[in-house]
Amino acid sequence: MFKLDSHQHFWRFDPIKYGWITEQMNLIKGDFLPDDLKPLLDKHAIDGCIAVQSDQSEADNAFLIELATVNPFIKGVVGWVDLQADNIEETLQFYRQYPIVKGFRHVLQGEKDRALMLNPDFKRGIGHLHKFNYTYDLLIFQDQLIYASELCSTFPEQKFVLDHIAKPSIKNHELGDWAKDIHILAKNPNVHCKVSGMVNEADWKNWKDEDFLPYLDLIFEAFGIKRLMFGSDWPVCITAGGYDAVIKLVQNYTAKYTEEEQSLFWGLNASSFYDIV
């Protein structure tokens, strides 16, 4: 079975650049590089990974591209560009020289303007992605799901993927509007979803598998097995149990699916989405 971790990060830690890493996240205040991840992938028979931006800069793109050139298990890079820039089409054309770059994302979850993705300039940038065959990762909180649905329906040919199931309040066992809005988003057939980042939305030290069942049930029902993909969110997941714990959680849940369905979830869906050959 081909396996692909569709969501993880590399960085050389800088307290200014990575200000989002709080005091409660001391375990990941350090460098996390391919040599740190490769043993974990090997342990779980995972063939490769998608390296996702963790700093909103083109310097971070260059860093990830460089890592990928010497670490063939990095199968793709999701970088960052200023989608609202006047020269966005020129910038996207520039990245075509690097086939390892598969798509882009913006940290929409941190924007004061919760509906920034519907800004005309932002949408203009999104509108250019499809012609270059780039994907777009939606990094949002649950309050932004309704805006994401509008964005994705506006660009039906664009491939979108929701990161971290939109970060519902698993710690507080809340479903509410998240459940309703996930169903609305999932009605867009061009939207996929990463089963990733969940442990960091739970009680970091005391979560148990049962805490995630309502969320997993809903995600698998809404998107279906053909639009879901595994992602570890390493090294962020270290703060809430680590790589092994994340793998075990998701393996336990997906054990009920057929071998063919598991193959889709663990690798083939992500490989198709990110055009991994």
N, C-alpha and C positions, 0 to 999 in steps of 0.2 A: 504493500500500500504506500503510495506516494503521500508524504506528509509535508505540510508547509505551515510554518508559524506566520500568520498574516499580519502580525502587529507586535513589533518590539522596537527598542531604541538603543542607540549608542551615544555616549557623550564623554568628553573630558570635563570634569566638573569645574564650574566657575560659579561662585556664589551670587555674582551679579547676573550673569547670563541665565542662570537657572534659579532665579528667585522664587519660582513656584514650588521649589522643594523646601518645605517648611521644616521647623525644628522637630515636628512629629515624624518626619521622614528621614531622620539621621542615617538610617541604614543605607540610603542611596545617595548620600553625600560623598561621592567618590567617582572614580573613573570606571566606566563600563564599556568594554570593548569586545571585539569578536572573539578573542581568546578566552574571555569569560563566559560567553554564551555557547560556544561550540561544544564543550563537554555536556552541557544540558541537552542540546539538540541530539547529540549522539546517544545519550542515555535513553532517550525516549524515541529513538529511531525516526527523528524528524529530519527531512532531507534538506531543508533550507528555510529562509526567513525573508520577510519584507521589513526593511529598516525604515522607520517612520521618523520624520523630523521631530525634534524636541526643542529647537530654537528657531524663531521666525527670522531667518536670515538666509541669504544665498551662500554665505560662508558655510553654513551647516549643510547645505546641499553638496558643496564641494567636498566637505569632510566625509559625508556618507558615500559619495561616488568614489572617493579615493579608497575607502575601506572595502568597497565592493570589488574594486579592481584586483585586490590581492587576497580576497576571501570569497571564493566562488560559491560558497553556501549562501551568501547574500544574493537572493534571486531578483530583488527589486528594491527601489528606493521611492518613497513617497516624500517629496520635498515641500518647500514653501516658495511661493512667489507672491508679489504684490498684485493681486488680481485687479485692483482698482487703478493701477498705473496706466498712463496713456500708451506706453510702449509694451503692453502685455503680450501682444501677438509676436513682437520681435523677441521678447524674452523666452516665450514658449518655443519659438523656432530655434533659439540658441540651444535649448536642452535636447533637441532632437539628435544632436551629435552624441548623446549619452543614452544609448538604448536601455541602460539599467534603470533610468528614471521612468517610472510607470505612471506617476500621478502626483497630485499636490493636495495640501490641506492648509487651513488657517485655523488658529485657535479661537474659533467663534464663541466657545464657552466662556471666554474671559472678556468679551467685548461688552462695554456699557450699553451700547445700542444692541439690544437683544435680537433685533430684526436686521442687523447689518447685511445679512446674506440677501436681503431683498432690495438693498440699495442699487439703483440703476448702474452705477459704475462696477459694483461687485458682480452683478448679473452679466454685465458686458464681458467681464473677464471669464466667468463660467462659460459663457457662450462660445469662447474661443477654444476651450479644452477639447471638444469632440473632434474638431478637424485635425488635431495632432494626436488623436487616440490616447488622450490622458484621462485617467480616472480622477475622482474627487472624493476624499475622505471627509465625512461630516463629523467634526468634533464639537459636540453640543451638549448642553444640559437639557433635561426633560422639558423645561419651560420653552425651549426653542423648537420643539418638534413640529409645532403647527406651522412655523415659518419654513422649516425644512421641507415639509410636504408641499407647500406652495412653490418653493424653488425647484424641487425635483419634478413636479408636474409641468413646470414651465419649459424644462429642457428634457423631453422624453427620450432623446437619443443619447443623452449623457449618462455615463456609468457613475453612480454614486454608491458609497458604502457608509453605513452608520457605524461609528466607532463606539465601543463600550456600551452598547444597547442604550445610549443616551443617558447613562449614569442615573438610574432611578435610586430612590432612597431605600436601599435594601436593608440597611441597618435598622430603619424604623418600620420595616415591613409594609411600606406604602406602595400601592399600585395606582389607584385613582386615575388622574388625568393622563399619567404616563401610559397606562394600558390602552386607553381610548385613542390617544394620539399616535401610539405605535401602530395600531391597526390602520389608521388613516394613512400614515407614511407608507406602510407596507403595501398598500393598494397600488402604489407606483411600481410597475414591474422592472423599472430601471434601477431600483434601490436594493442593495444587498445589506447585510448586517454582520458585523464581527461579534462573535461571542467572546468578549474580551473585557478586561478591566473590572469585572464584577466584584472580585474580592475586595477591591479598594473602596467599594461603596457599601460594604458590609461592616460588621464589627471586626476590626482587623485581627484582634487576638482571640476572639471567641466565636467566630462564625462556624456554622456546620452546614452540610450539604442541603439540609431541608430548608434553609433560609433562601436558597436560590430557586427552588422548584417552581414557585408561581411565576417567576420572571422567565425562566427557561421554557416552561410550558407555553407561555404566551408568545415568546419570540419564535419558537419553533412552529407554533400554529400560524402566526401572522405571516412569516416569511416563507415557510416551507423549507425543506432540507436542501433544495437546489440554490437557495440564495443566502445561505449561512456559511460562515467560515470561522475556524478556530484562530484565536490570537491570544498570546500570553500576556501582553503588556509588560514584558520584562524590560528593564529591571524594576519598574514601579511596583510590580506584584510582590517584590521582596518584602515590602513593608507590611504585607498582609498574608504571609504564609510561604511565598516563594514559588518557583517554577513547578516543582514536584506537586505541590498542593493544588495548583491550578489545573495541571494535567489530570490528576486523579479526580478532581471534581467533575470535569467535563467528560472524562472517560466513563465515569459511573453513570452519568446522565445519558450518554449516547449509546451505551451498551445494548439498549433495547432495539436499536435500528439495525437494518440488514448490513451486510458487509459492503454492498454497493453504496448504500446511503452513507455509511461511515466514511467511505473513500471520498465521496463528494465533500462532506463536511470537513474532513481533516486535511484535504489538500487540493482536490480537483477543482472545487468551486473557486478558491483563491487563485489557483494557477490560471484558470480561464479568465477571471475578472481582471487580473493584472497582466494578462498576456505573457505568461511565463512559458518559454519553449525549452 
